[in-house]
């Protein structure tokens, strides 16, 4: 493939942008970016690294690099899983060494939120999304007054009026009216 000098590879553009800012040079911006990319790859391949039972209840939380050694912090969902995770520490560290191609890798397990990318629900397609319910202030005030006349407090009457009007509008949408 012929190289066109008018186009630059994306990595060169990012490197130039990080090198131009003095704060990123001083704080090792390029190294931090490379580490963040490795952590995202680690999250994507977590099931292969940790194994099926552990990967379901754990997720990598942070990755730190000090003096050539990498320390990966892994959150586990429950304290009961923590003992099993610590039992598998050697296997996880060995797989991380192979994945990251670094000899000095330490894994620390702790109880915390274990979010995996696959756990998030995919957004609905646009044709299945529901339009928001908009309420006119005059309608809300009128319904609020009716609820207050029946003996409700002002705050509760306002919320009940909003709920009632929202339910009525949604029912009209479903019935085609």
C-alpha positions in Angstrom: 0.0 0.0 0.0 1.3 3.4 -0.9 1.7 5.9 1.9 0.2 9.3 1.4 2.2 12.0 3.2 -0.9 14.1 3.6 -2.3 11.6 6.1 -0.8 10.8 9.5 -1.4 7.7 11.5 -3.7 8.3 14.5 -0.9 7.3 17.0 1.4 10.0 15.6 -1.4 12.7 16.0 -2.0 11.7 19.6 1.7 11.6 20.4 2.2 15.1 18.9 -0.7 16.4 20.9 0.6 15.0 24.1 4.1 16.2 23.5 3.0 19.8 22.7 1.4 20.2 26.1 3.9 20.7 28.9 1.7 19.2 31.6 1.5 15.9 29.8 5.3 15.8 29.3 5.9 16.4 33.0 3.4 13.9 34.2 4.1 11.2 31.7 1.0 11.7 29.6 2.0 9.2 26.9 2.7 6.5 29.5 -0.6 7.2 31.2 -2.5 7.0 27.8 -0.7 3.7 27.0 -1.7 2.3 30.4 -5.3 3.4 29.9 -5.4 1.6 26.6 -4.0 -1.6 28.2 -6.6 -1.4 31.0 -9.4 -1.1 28.5 -8.0 -4.1 26.6 -7.7 -5.9 29.9 -11.4 -5.3 30.7 -12.4 -6.6 27.2 -10.3 -9.8 27.8 -11.1 -10.2 31.5 -12.9 -13.6 31.1 -9.9 -15.1 29.4 -7.5 -13.9 32.0 -9.4 -14.6 35.2 -11.4 -17.6 34.1 -15.1 -18.0 33.8 -16.3 -18.3 37.4 -14.2 -15.4 38.7 -14.8 -13.1 35.8 -18.6 -13.2 36.3 -18.2 -11.6 39.8 -15.1 -9.4 39.3 -13.7 -6.7 37.1 -10.5 -4.8 36.9 -10.8 -1.4 38.6 -7.4 0.4 38.2 -4.0 -0.2 36.9 -0.9 1.6 38.3 2.7 1.5 37.0 5.6 2.2 39.4 9.3 1.4 38.7 8.5 -0.9 35.8 6.0 -3.0 37.9 2.3 -3.0 37.3 -0.2 -3.3 40.0 -3.8 -4.2 39.0 -6.6 -3.6 41.4 -9.6 -5.9 40.9 -13.0 -5.3 42.4 -15.0 -8.4 43.4 -18.8 -8.1 44.0 -19.1 -9.8 47.4 -16.9 -10.5 50.4 -17.7 -14.2 50.0 -16.0 -14.2 46.5 -12.9 -12.4 47.9 -11.5 -15.6 49.4 -11.9 -17.5 46.2 -10.3 -14.6 44.2 -7.3 -14.6 46.5 -7.0 -18.3 46.1 -6.7 -17.8 42.3 -4.3 -14.8 42.5 -1.3 -16.8 41.2 -3.2 -17.9 38.1 -4.5 -14.4 37.4 -1.0 -12.9 37.8 0.5 -15.5 35.5 -2.2 -14.8 32.8 -1.7 -11.0 33.3 2.1 -11.4 32.7 1.4 -13.2 29.4 -1.3 -10.7 28.4 0.7 -7.5 29.3 4.1 -9.0 28.4 5.6 -7.7 31.6 7.5 -9.7 34.2 6.5 -7.8 37.4 2.7 -7.9 37.8 0.9 -7.8 41.1 -2.8 -8.2 41.6 -4.8 -6.8 44.5 -8.4 -7.9 45.2 -10.9 -5.8 47.1 -14.6 -5.7 47.6 -16.2 -3.1 45.4 -18.5 -2.6 42.4 -17.6 -5.1 39.7 -19.0 -3.6 36.5 -18.3 -5.5 33.3 -18.9 -3.9 29.9 -21.3 -6.6 29.0 -23.5 -5.9 32.0 -24.8 -2.6 30.6 -28.0 -2.8 28.7 -27.8 -1.8 25.1 -29.9 1.3 24.2 -33.2 0.8 22.5 -33.3 1.5 18.8 -34.8 4.9 17.9 -38.1 3.5 16.7 -38.7 1.8 20.1 -37.9 4.9 22.2 -40.8 6.7 23.9 -41.2 10.4 23.6 -41.1 12.3 26.9 -44.3 13.4 28.6 -44.6 17.1 28.7 -47.0 18.7 31.1 -48.4 22.3 31.0 -48.0 24.2 34.2 -51.6 25.4 34.1 -52.8 21.7 33.9 -50.6 20.7 36.8 -51.8 23.7 38.9 -55.4 22.8 38.3 -54.9 19.2 39.3 -52.9 20.2 42.3 -55.7 22.5 43.4 -58.2 19.6 43.2 -55.9 17.3 45.3 -55.4 20.1 47.9 -59.2 20.5 48.2 -59.4 16.9 49.2 -56.9 17.6 52.1 -53.5 16.8 50.7 -50.4 18.9 51.5 -49.1 21.2 48.7 -46.0 19.1 47.9 -47.8 15.8 47.7 -50.7 17.4 45.8 -48.2 18.7 43.1 -46.5 15.3 42.7 -49.8 13.5 42.6 -51.1 15.9 39.9 -48.0 15.3 37.8 -48.3 11.5 38.1 -52.0 11.7 37.2 -51.5 13.8 34.2 -48.6 11.7 33.0 -50.6 8.5 33.3 -53.5 10.0 31.4 -51.2 11.2 28.6 -49.5 7.8 28.3 -52.9 6.1 28.3 -54.0 8.3 25.4 -50.9 7.4 23.5 -51.5 3.7 23.9 -55.2 4.0 22.9 -54.3 6.1 19.8 -56.1 9.2 21.1 
